[in-house]
Amino acid sequence: MDKSKAALQVAAANAKVLNAAVTFFQADMLDPEFRLNETFDIIVSNPPYVRNLEKKEISNNVKCHEPQDALFVPDDNALLFYAALTDFGHRHLHPGGHMYMEINQYLAKETAQLFVNKKYKDIELKKDIFGNYRMLLAKKG
């Protein structure tokens, strides 16, 4: 799911090359009117998570080739997409379904706590090759 049609076209082309069975939807997760009647075994997400105060840490090859709204979140509400994902998962994951997502290394514990608070199970934080927490895994309880 992405609000960008162009991003979905690239993703669909990649799925075709990989012969991967993937379902795509054009939608904005934060839109209160958004409705979906599908359920899934797995949800994978790389939502915007870089706070504006961290912009200087992002390399130009990323900043110059990615839409700003795909990267940055407000400093005072940096976890807004993760809060939406916890609710989305409760509505759209099969029982025992899994969520995998990229996270902000500086907000790993706070992000994990959102999933704890929403009763997800088997929550794990994973580190990247540089030793920074960069991924969160969670199972629908």
N, C-alpha and C positions, 0 to 999 in steps of 0.2 A: 504494500500500500504506500502510495506516495501522492502528494498533491501535485507533483510535477509530471505532466504527460511525457515530456522528453526523458525524464529519468526512468519511467516505466518502460518506454520503448527500448532503451539501452538494456535494462534488466531482462526484458522479454527476449531480446536477441541473444544475450548471454545464456539464458536458460535453454534456448533452442540449441545453441552450440554444444551445451553440456548434456542435452537430452534429459533435462531435469523437469519433473512435473511440479510446476509452481503456479500458484494462483495469484494474479495481480489485480489490484483495485486502485482506481484513482479517487482519492479522498483525502480530506484533511482531518486527522485524528482529533484535533482540537475544536473542530466545528460542532457546536451543540446539536445541529440538525443531522449529523452523520449517523446513518443506520446501516447495519450489515446483518444479513441473516445466515452467515456462514460460520462454521466452527472448524477448528484446526487441531492437529496433533502437535505442531511446532509453530512458534512465532519467532522470527528473527528480526531484530531491529537495530538500526544504527541511527538513532534520532539525533537531532541537534542537541549538543550538550556543552559547548565551549562558551564559558561566560565572557561577556564583553571585556572584562578586566584581564582575560587571558589571550586576547587577540594578538598581542605582541609575540606570543610563543608559537603561533601558527605560521608555518613557512609560506612564503609567497606562492609557491607552486600549488598550494592548497587554496589559499585565499583568492588567488586570481582565476581559479578554474572551477570553483564551487559556488553555487548561489549562497549568499550570506544567510538566508533563512534556513539553509540546510546545515549550517555550522553553529550559529550563535544563538544563545538564549539570554534573557535578561539576567543581570547579576542578582537581582532580588527574587528571582523565581527560576533558578537554574534547573530544577528537577521537574518542571511542568510536564514534559513529555513522559517521564518515567511514572509520574502519578497517573497520567492518562493510560499508559501501558498496563499498569496494574489493574485498572478497571476493565480495559479492553480484554485482557487475558481472562478475567473472571467471566466475561460474557461470551468469549469466542474460543477458548481452549476447551478441548475435551477433558474430562476428568483424568488427572495424571499427565496432562499435556505439559510441554516444556516451553520456556521462553529463554532466548539467548540474545544478549544485547551488548553493544559496545557502550562503555561508560566513561565519564570524566574521572580521571585518576585522582583528582583532588577531592572528589565527592563520593568515593566508593562506599564508605561506611554508611553515609546518609542515604545513598541509593539503595543499598541492601536493606536498610531499616524500613524503607517504604514497602518493600516486598514482605518483610517480616510482619509489619503492621496490617497488611492485607491478607495474612494467613497463607502465604505461599510456603512451600516446603523445599528442603534440600537446596537452599540458597548457597551458591558458591561464588566467590570472587576469584578471578583468574588473572595472573600477571602476564604482561607481554615480555618480549625478549630483553627489555631494559629493566625489568623488575617492577614496573608500574602496574597497578590494578587497572585493567582495561576492558574486562569482560565480566558480566554477571549472568549466571544461570539460575533459573528458578523453576520449580515444578508446581503446577496448580494443585492445591490441597484438596 
